[in-house]
Amino acid sequence: MSTEGIFRRSGSVKRVQDLQRQFDSPRYGKDLDWTAYSVYDAADLLKRYFNQLPEPLIPLGFYDRFRGPICALQDYELMHVHPIWKKNSDVEKVVIVYRKLLQELPKLNRYLLLYVLRLLAIFTSRIDENRMTPESLCAIFQPGLLAHPRHNMAPREYKLNHNVLLFLFDHQDQLLSGSDDFTKCM
């Protein structure tokens, strides 16, 4: 967690491919000897996993629904790095909408999305050492979490998707409060 640029820096292509073969095998990497691999190899494998899913973790059928609340909440033209939120009551309403959307996601997608958001929060708790900000982590994982082929190469759409993930990241504790049995898994 303290490795600087852990998700920015790429691992060795050969070692990452070897790791992927081992995790794709029936043993799923069980009893893997990690001494031959770097932290960057493992981080690269995780990014590769999400980027190679048949569709993003937030399924394409939910794409517009996940973007809608943030599009309505933010002053879209004035954004730079972080979205500009209108007022706290609006944020609370959006949290409620996202709680409902999360409950509608397929259970495995929901659990994995919430787990990834929690994992990224753990990495940002060591930001002074690893230099991984919430913005950079959301940018790195966005293609595997929230994307749509119709918006490839569209900067404005990319920015909106980025802000959706930042909102989910920033408000994950609120999204989890009162949620189903996921919190028991954490």
GROMACS elastic network, one bead per residue, 0.5 to 0.9 nm:
[ bonds ]
;  ai    aj funct       b0    kb
    1     4     6  0.83496   500
    1     6     6  0.76110   500
    1   122     6  0.79210   500
    1   123     6  0.57518   500
    1   124     6  0.88117   500
    1   125     6  0.89119   500
    1   126     6  0.67280   500
    1   129     6  0.82312   500
    1   130     6  0.68254   500
    2     5     6  0.88692   500
    2     6     6  0.80634   500
    2   123     6  0.79103   500
    2   126     6  0.61226   500
    2   127     6  0.79417   500
    2   128     6  0.83203   500
    2   129     6  0.50850   500
    2   131     6  0.86275   500
    3     6     6  0.54669   500
    3    39     6  0.77213   500
    3    40     6  0.86671   500
    3   129     6  0.67398   500
    3   130     6  0.50170   500
    3   131     6  0.85257   500
    4     7     6  0.86734   500
    4     8     6  0.87473   500
    4     9     6  0.87439   500
    4   127     6  0.87541   500
    4   128     6  0.88929   500
    4   129     6  0.60137   500
    4   131     6  0.57944   500
    4   132     6  0.76308   500
    5     9     6  0.58355   500
    5    40     6  0.87387   500
    5   129     6  0.89187   500
    5   130     6  0.54818   500
    5   131     6  0.59630   500
    5   132     6  0.62449   500
    6     9     6  0.59947   500
    6    10     6  0.83047   500
    6    39     6  0.71380   500
    6    40     6  0.58655   500
    6    43     6  0.65899   500
    6    44     6  0.86603   500
    6   130     6  0.66183   500
    6   131     6  0.84949   500
    6   132     6  0.76364   500
    7    10     6  0.73179   500
    7    40     6  0.70268   500
    7    43     6  0.57418   500
    7    44     6  0.67978   500
    7    47     6  0.78522   500
    7   132     6  0.77809   500
    7   136     6  0.89294   500
    7   137     6  0.74896   500
    7   140     6  0.73358   500
    8    40     6  0.86384   500
    8    43     6  0.89232   500
    8    44     6  0.87225   500
    8   132     6  0.82735   500
    8   136     6  0.83889   500
    8   137     6  0.86042   500
    8   140     6  0.75320   500
    9    40     6  0.65147   500
    9    43     6  0.87646   500
    9    44     6  0.80951   500
   10    13     6  0.80602   500
   10    40     6  0.59609   500
   10    41     6  0.70264   500
   10    43     6  0.80505   500
   10    44     6  0.59522   500
   11    14     6  0.86247   500
   11    15     6  0.74071   500
   11    16     6  0.65262   500
   11    37     6  0.87034   500
   11    38     6  0.71740   500
   11    39     6  0.78452   500
   11    42     6  0.75453   500
   11    43     6  0.75953   500
   11    44     6  0.57722   500
   11    45     6  0.82757   500
   12    15     6  0.52357   500
   12    16     6  0.59671   500
   12    17     6  0.84412   500
   12    37     6  0.86590   500
   12    38     6  0.84249   500
   12    40     6  0.78842   500
   12    41     6  0.61665   500
   12    44     6  0.86797   500
   13    16     6  0.52170   500
   13    17     6  0.60806   500
   13    18     6  0.85478   500
   13    41     6  0.81611   500
   14    17     6  0.52068   500
   14    18     6  0.61982   500
   14    19     6  0.86941   500
   15    19     6  0.61285   500
   15    20     6  0.85420   500
   15    36     6  0.82757   500
   15    37     6  0.67313   500
   15    38     6  0.87372   500
   15    41     6  0.66437   500
   16    20     6  0.60905   500
   16    21     6  0.86159   500
   16    37     6  0.83268   500
   16    40     6  0.89873   500
   16    41     6  0.54186   500
   16    42     6  0.72946   500
   16    44     6  0.68923   500
   16    45     6  0.59027   500
   16    48     6  0.89635   500
   17    21     6  0.62208   500
   17    22     6  0.86539   500
   17    45     6  0.81660   500
   18    21     6  0.51444   500
   18    22     6  0.63173   500
   18    23     6  0.87445   500
   19    22     6  0.50610   500
   19    23     6  0.61952   500
   19    24     6  0.84869   500
   19    29     6  0.76518   500
   19    32     6  0.89153   500
   19    37     6  0.85225   500
   19    41     6  0.80912   500
   19    42     6  0.79487   500
   19    45     6  0.72032   500
   20    23     6  0.51144   500
   20    24     6  0.59540   500
   20    25     6  0.85599   500
   20    29     6  0.86366   500
   20    45     6  0.67254   500
   20    48     6  0.87594   500
   20    49     6  0.84455   500
   21    24     6  0.50086   500
   21    25     6  0.61959   500
   21    28     6  0.88287   500
   21    29     6  0.85630   500
   22    25     6  0.52459   500
   22    26     6  0.83968   500
   22    27     6  0.74802   500
   22    28     6  0.61948   500
   22    29     6  0.50273   500
   22    30     6  0.84139   500
   22    32     6  0.80351   500
   23    26     6  0.78052   500
   23    27     6  0.71032   500
   23    30     6  0.80538   500
   24    27     6  0.79185   500
   24    28     6  0.58493   500
   24    29     6  0.77600   500
   25    28     6  0.53907   500
   25    29     6  0.72403   500
   26    29     6  0.83336   500
   27    30     6  0.54175   500
   27    31     6  0.84524   500
   29    32     6  0.53412   500
   29    33     6  0.89891   500
   30    33     6  0.89974   500
   32    35     6  0.89892   500
   33    36     6  0.70258   500
   33    37     6  0.84053   500
   34    37     6  0.54014   500
   34    38     6  0.78599   500
   35    38     6  0.76603   500
   37    40     6  0.80764   500
   37    41     6  0.60345   500
   37    42     6  0.73237   500
   38    41     6  0.50934   500
   38    42     6  0.66653   500
   38    43     6  0.87710   500
   39    42     6  0.52363   500
   39    43     6  0.62145   500
   39    44     6  0.85403   500
   40    43     6  0.50114   500
   40    44     6  0.59010   500
   40    45     6  0.84331   500
   41    44     6  0.51137   500
   41    45     6  0.61612   500
   41    46     6  0.87777   500
   42    45     6  0.50653   500
   42    46     6  0.64135   500
   42    47     6  0.88549   500
   43    46     6  0.51719   500
   43    47     6  0.64041   500
   43    48     6  0.86192   500
   44    47     6  0.51214   500
   44    48     6  0.60295   500
   44    49     6  0.85365   500
   45    49     6  0.60833   500
   45    50     6  0.88654   500
   46    49     6  0.50904   500
   46    50     6  0.66558   500
   46    51     6  0.87504   500
   47    50     6  0.54540   500
   47    51     6  0.61830   500
   47    52     6  0.86283   500
   47   140     6  0.77541   500
   47   141     6  0.66299   500
   47   144     6  0.77431   500
   48    51     6  0.50059   500
   48    52     6  0.59452   500
   48    53     6  0.86404   500
   48   144     6  0.84857   500
   49    52     6  0.53943   500
   49    53     6  0.64965   500
   49   144     6  0.81281   500
   50    53     6  0.54602   500
   50    55     6  0.89316   500
   50    56     6  0.72084   500
   50    57     6  0.73883   500
   50   141     6  0.75069   500
   50   143     6  0.78247   500
   50   145     6  0.70202   500
   51    54     6  0.85804   500
   51    55     6  0.85408   500
   51    56     6  0.74779   500
   51   141     6  0.79899   500
   51   142     6  0.88332   500
   51   143     6  0.61768   500
   51   145     6  0.81154   500
   52    55     6  0.79364   500
   52    56     6  0.85180   500
   52   144     6  0.73764   500
   53    56     6  0.62214   500
   53    57     6  0.75733   500
   53   144     6  0.70683   500
   55    58     6  0.79153   500
   55    59     6  0.61836   500
   55    60     6  0.69000   500
   55   144     6  0.76764   500
   55   145     6  0.86594   500
   55   147     6  0.84689   500
   55   148     6  0.85611   500
   56    59     6  0.55909   500
   56    60     6  0.70672   500
   56   142     6  0.87354   500
   56   143     6  0.70743   500
   56   146     6  0.56956   500
   56   147     6  0.63324   500
   56   148     6  0.80304   500
   57    60     6  0.87096   500
   57   109     6  0.58533   500
   57   110     6  0.83402   500
   57   112     6  0.78682   500
   57   113     6  0.67720   500
   57   144     6  0.62499   500
   57   146     6  0.67276   500
   58    61     6  0.82010   500
   58    62     6  0.63827   500
   58    63     6  0.66964   500
   58    66     6  0.82539   500
   58   105     6  0.76574   500
   58   109     6  0.68614   500
   58   110     6  0.81650   500
   58   113     6  0.77492   500
   58   144     6  0.84655   500
   58   145     6  0.56887   500
   58   146     6  0.55916   500
   58   147     6  0.81183   500
   59    62     6  0.54643   500
   59    63     6  0.64737   500
   59   105     6  0.80614   500
   59   106     6  0.88694   500
   59   109     6  0.81766   500
   59   145     6  0.84952   500
   59   146     6  0.78368   500
   59   147     6  0.87955   500
   60    64     6  0.80369   500
   60   146     6  0.82557   500
   60   147     6  0.76885   500
   60   148     6  0.65181   500
   61    64     6  0.75740   500
   61    65     6  0.81580   500
   62    65     6  0.52124   500
   62    66     6  0.60908   500
   62    67     6  0.86945   500
   62   101     6  0.82635   500
   62   105     6  0.78886   500
   63    66     6  0.54180   500
   63    67     6  0.64438   500
   63    68     6  0.88100   500
   63   146     6  0.69753   500
   63   147     6  0.73044   500
   63   148     6  0.71913   500
   64    67     6  0.50854   500
   64    68     6  0.60147   500
   65    68     6  0.52962   500
   65    69     6  0.75229   500
   65   101     6  0.78282   500
   66    69     6  0.67049   500
   66    70     6  0.78514   500
   66    98     6  0.74749   500
   66   101     6  0.74000   500
   66   146     6  0.86628   500
   66   161     6  0.86732   500
   66   164     6  0.72022   500
   67    70     6  0.57409   500
   67    71     6  0.61438   500
   67    72     6  0.87805   500
   67   160     6  0.70432   500
   67   161     6  0.66333   500
   67   163     6  0.87784   500
   67   164     6  0.62548   500
   68    71     6  0.50930   500
   68    72     6  0.62076   500
   68    73     6  0.85934   500
   69    72     6  0.52189   500
   69    73     6  0.60936   500
   69    74     6  0.87467   500
   69    93     6  0.89982   500
   69    94     6  0.59938   500
   69    97     6  0.73937   500
   69    98     6  0.80356   500
   69   164     6  0.84057   500
   70    74     6  0.59456   500
   70    83     6  0.87940   500
   70    94     6  0.76018   500
   70   160     6  0.75507   500
   70   161     6  0.89032   500
   70   163     6  0.72216   500
   70   164     6  0.60461   500
   70   167     6  0.79189   500
   71    74     6  0.58502   500
   71    75     6  0.80687   500
   71    76     6  0.69750   500
   71   160     6  0.70739   500
   71   163     6  0.89902   500
   71   164     6  0.85806   500
   72    75     6  0.81437   500
   72    76     6  0.86408   500
   73    76     6  0.85101   500
   73    83     6  0.89654   500
   73    84     6  0.84301   500
   73    85     6  0.64228   500
   73    86     6  0.66664   500
   73    87     6  0.89766   500
   73    90     6  0.69156   500
   73    91     6  0.76046   500
   73    94     6  0.77531   500
   74    77     6  0.86407   500
   74    78     6  0.86768   500
   74    79     6  0.80444   500
   74    83     6  0.60836   500
   74    84     6  0.56170   500
   74    85     6  0.54040   500
   74    86     6  0.66652   500
   75    78     6  0.57884   500
   75    79     6  0.67522   500
   75    83     6  0.73759   500
   75    84     6  0.60405   500
   75    85     6  0.72572   500
   75    86     6  0.76373   500
   76    79     6  0.57290   500
   76    83     6  0.76487   500
   76    84     6  0.80869   500
   76   160     6  0.81257   500
   77    80     6  0.87707   500
   78    83     6  0.81970   500
   78    84     6  0.75392   500
   79    82     6  0.64310   500
   79    83     6  0.53632   500
   79    84     6  0.63882   500
   79   159     6  0.88383   500
   80    83     6  0.71372   500
   80    84     6  0.87381   500
   81   135     6  0.76928   500
   81   159     6  0.89683   500
   81   163     6  0.87499   500
   82   135     6  0.80354   500
   82   163     6  0.71561   500
   82   166     6  0.80023   500
   83   163     6  0.63528   500
   83   166     6  0.85595   500
   83   167     6  0.85300   500
   85    88     6  0.77708   500
   85    90     6  0.79319   500
   85    91     6  0.73002   500
   86    89     6  0.85736   500
   86    90     6  0.67060   500
   86    91     6  0.79007   500
   87    90     6  0.54477   500
   87    91     6  0.66090   500
   88    92     6  0.62474   500
   88    93     6  0.86923   500
   89    92     6  0.50758   500
   89    93     6  0.63335   500
   89    94     6  0.87304   500
   90    93     6  0.51069   500
   90    94     6  0.62782   500
   90    95     6  0.86736   500
   91    94     6  0.50588   500
   91    95     6  0.61715   500
   91    96     6  0.87106   500
   92    95     6  0.50486   500
   92    96     6  0.63855   500
   92    97     6  0.87941   500
   92   174     6  0.88606   500
   93    96     6  0.51588   500
   93    97     6  0.63937   500
   93    98     6  0.87817   500
   94    98     6  0.61739   500
   94    99     6  0.85535   500
   95    98     6  0.50885   500
   95    99     6  0.61204   500
   95   100     6  0.87192   500
   95   167     6  0.88728   500
   95   168     6  0.84603   500
   95   171     6  0.73860   500
   95   174     6  0.70092   500
   95   175     6  0.62895   500
   96    99     6  0.50745   500
   96   100     6  0.64432   500
   96   101     6  0.87250   500
   96   174     6  0.88863   500
   96   175     6  0.77002   500
   97   100     6  0.52680   500
   97   101     6  0.62616   500
   97   102     6  0.86721   500
   98   102     6  0.59157   500
   98   103     6  0.84543   500
   98   168     6  0.81411   500
   98   175     6  0.71044   500
   99   102     6  0.51669   500
   99   103     6  0.63310   500
   99   104     6  0.88412   500
   99   174     6  0.86537   500
   99   175     6  0.55395   500
   99   176     6  0.77976   500
   99   179     6  0.76752   500
  100   103     6  0.51405   500
  100   104     6  0.64672   500
  101   104     6  0.50870   500
  101   105     6  0.65004   500
  102   105     6  0.52448   500
  102   106     6  0.84619   500
  102   107     6  0.87538   500
  102   109     6  0.88999   500
  102   110     6  0.59664   500
  102   114     6  0.89872   500
  102   175     6  0.84688   500
  103   106     6  0.78835   500
  103   107     6  0.77490   500
  103   110     6  0.73109   500
  103   179     6  0.82059   500
  103   180     6  0.82640   500
  104   107     6  0.81077   500
  104   110     6  0.83841   500
  105   108     6  0.81357   500
  105   109     6  0.63192   500
  105   110     6  0.56080   500
  106   109     6  0.53459   500
  106   110     6  0.61465   500
  106   111     6  0.86913   500
  107   110     6  0.50790   500
  107   111     6  0.61154   500
  107   112     6  0.85203   500
  108   111     6  0.52047   500
  108   112     6  0.60263   500
  108   113     6  0.84118   500
  109   112     6  0.52292   500
  109   113     6  0.59474   500
  109   114     6  0.85243   500
  110   113     6  0.52110   500
  110   114     6  0.61683   500
  110   115     6  0.84384   500
  110   182     6  0.87490   500
  111   114     6  0.52689   500
  111   115     6  0.59643   500
  111   116     6  0.85565   500
  111   182     6  0.64370   500
  111   185     6  0.89855   500
  112   116     6  0.60184   500
  112   117     6  0.85377   500
  113   116     6  0.51641   500
  113   117     6  0.62287   500
  113   118     6  0.86366   500
  113   145     6  0.75966   500
  114   117     6  0.50975   500
  114   118     6  0.61868   500
  114   119     6  0.85594   500
  114   168     6  0.88687   500
  114   169     6  0.89294   500
  114   172     6  0.75335   500
  114   175     6  0.89499   500
  114   176     6  0.82018   500
  114   182     6  0.84090   500
  115   118     6  0.50807   500
  115   119     6  0.60865   500
  115   120     6  0.86345   500
  115   182     6  0.89830   500
  115   186     6  0.79062   500
  116   120     6  0.60987   500
  116   121     6  0.85075   500
  117   120     6  0.51591   500
  117   121     6  0.62565   500
  117   122     6  0.87932   500
  117   165     6  0.87296   500
  117   168     6  0.76110   500
  117   169     6  0.56913   500
  117   172     6  0.71385   500
  118   122     6  0.63908   500
  118   123     6  0.88862   500
  118   169     6  0.78788   500
  118   172     6  0.75259   500
  118   173     6  0.89538   500
  118   186     6  0.89859   500
  119   122     6  0.51122   500
  119   123     6  0.65654   500
  119   124     6  0.88706   500
  120   123     6  0.50703   500
  120   124     6  0.62945   500
  120   125     6  0.87113   500
  120   134     6  0.75364   500
  120   137     6  0.68991   500
  120   138     6  0.84069   500
  120   169     6  0.80546   500
  121   124     6  0.50402   500
  121   125     6  0.62743   500
  121   134     6  0.76649   500
  121   169     6  0.74191   500
  121   170     6  0.87806   500
  122   125     6  0.51802   500
  122   126     6  0.72478   500
  123   126     6  0.55694   500
  123   127     6  0.68249   500
  123   130     6  0.76998   500
  123   132     6  0.70778   500
  123   133     6  0.85297   500
  123   134     6  0.88523   500
  123   137     6  0.88594   500
  124   128     6  0.85052   500
  124   130     6  0.80667   500
  124   131     6  0.81131   500
  124   132     6  0.60766   500
  124   133     6  0.59528   500
  124   134     6  0.64208   500
  124   137     6  0.85058   500
  125   128     6  0.82317   500
  126   129     6  0.56094   500
  126   130     6  0.61611   500
  126   131     6  0.77925   500
  126   132     6  0.80292   500
  127   130     6  0.51980   500
  127   132     6  0.54332   500
  127   133     6  0.63231   500
  128   131     6  0.57599   500
  128   132     6  0.82914   500
  129   132     6  0.83995   500
  130   133     6  0.87214   500
  132   135     6  0.81135   500
  132   136     6  0.61477   500
  132   137     6  0.63452   500
  133   136     6  0.52083   500
  133   137     6  0.61782   500
  133   138     6  0.85217   500
  134   137     6  0.51387   500
  134   138     6  0.59970   500
  134   139     6  0.84796   500
  134   166     6  0.70290   500
  134   169     6  0.75974   500
  134   170     6  0.83462   500
  135   138     6  0.52564   500
  135   139     6  0.61694   500
  135   140     6  0.86763   500
  135   162     6  0.79601   500
  135   163     6  0.88092   500
  135   165     6  0.89914   500
  135   166     6  0.68383   500
  136   139     6  0.50315   500
  136   140     6  0.61432   500
  136   141     6  0.86957   500
  137   140     6  0.50876   500
  137   141     6  0.61993   500
  137   142     6  0.82540   500
  138   141     6  0.53027   500
  138   142     6  0.55573   500
  138   162     6  0.64251   500
  138   163     6  0.86240   500
  138   165     6  0.61368   500
  138   166     6  0.64609   500
  138   169     6  0.81636   500
  139   142     6  0.52281   500
  139   143     6  0.78532   500
  139   162     6  0.63498   500
  139   165     6  0.86442   500
  140   143     6  0.73406   500
  140   144     6  0.87223   500
  141   144     6  0.57397   500
  141   145     6  0.62581   500
  141   146     6  0.85011   500
  142   146     6  0.54623   500
  142   147     6  0.69361   500
  142   158     6  0.87127   500
  142   161     6  0.74295   500
  142   162     6  0.66824   500
  142   165     6  0.73047   500
  143   146     6  0.59041   500
  143   147     6  0.54603   500
  143   148     6  0.86060   500
  144   147     6  0.70399   500
  145   165     6  0.83278   500
  146   161     6  0.64380   500
  146   162     6  0.83238   500
  146   164     6  0.85253   500
  146   165     6  0.77496   500
  147   150     6  0.87948   500
  147   151     6  0.74032   500
  147   152     6  0.79262   500
  147   158     6  0.79325   500
  147   161     6  0.71518   500
  148   151     6  0.55554   500
  148   152     6  0.68230   500
  149   152     6  0.53078   500
  150   153     6  0.88433   500
  150   154     6  0.86995   500
  151   154     6  0.53411   500
  151   155     6  0.84538   500
  151   156     6  0.89855   500
  151   157     6  0.62490   500
  151   158     6  0.74324   500
  152   155     6  0.84537   500
  152   157     6  0.84246   500
  152   158     6  0.80120   500
  153   157     6  0.85694   500
  153   158     6  0.78974   500
  154   157     6  0.54600   500
  154   158     6  0.61511   500
  154   159     6  0.87366   500
  155   159     6  0.61289   500
  155   160     6  0.87014   500
  156   159     6  0.51610   500
  156   160     6  0.64241   500
  156   161     6  0.88063   500
  157   160     6  0.50873   500
  157   161     6  0.62348   500
  157   162     6  0.84959   500
  158   161     6  0.51219   500
  158   162     6  0.60609   500
  158   163     6  0.86603   500
  159   163     6  0.62060   500
  159   164     6  0.86739   500
  160   163     6  0.50801   500
  160   164     6  0.62890   500
  160   165     6  0.88116   500
  161   164     6  0.50461   500
  161   165     6  0.64189   500
  161   166     6  0.86419   500
  162   165     6  0.52779   500
  162   166     6  0.62012   500
  162   167     6  0.86649   500
  163   167     6  0.60203   500
  163   168     6  0.85283   500
  164   167     6  0.51535   500
  164   168     6  0.62777   500
  164   169     6  0.85468   500
  165   168     6  0.50304   500
  165   169     6  0.59505   500
  165   170     6  0.84229   500
  166   170     6  0.58667   500
  166   171     6  0.83896   500
  167   170     6  0.50693   500
  167   171     6  0.59730   500
  167   172     6  0.81463   500
  168   171     6  0.52884   500
  168   172     6  0.55526   500
  168   175     6  0.77411   500
  169   172     6  0.53354   500
  169   173     6  0.86846   500
  170   173     6  0.80613   500
  170   174     6  0.89863   500
  171   174     6  0.53582   500
  171   175     6  0.62173   500
  171   176     6  0.87478   500
  172   176     6  0.60990   500
  172   177     6  0.86236   500
  173   176     6  0.51786   500
  173   177     6  0.62323   500
  174   177     6  0.52394   500
  174   178     6  0.84751   500
  175   178     6  0.79773   500
  175   179     6  0.72892   500
  176   179     6  0.51285   500
  176   180     6  0.82155   500
  176   182     6  0.80139   500
  176   183     6  0.69121   500
  177   180     6  0.88794   500
  177   183     6  0.82483   500
  178   183     6  0.87598   500
  179   182     6  0.69666   500
  179   183     6  0.70842   500
  180   183     6  0.69512   500
  180   184     6  0.84109   500
  181   184     6  0.53288   500
  181   185     6  0.70511   500
  182   185     6  0.52508   500
  182   186     6  0.68850   500
  183   186     6  0.53154   500
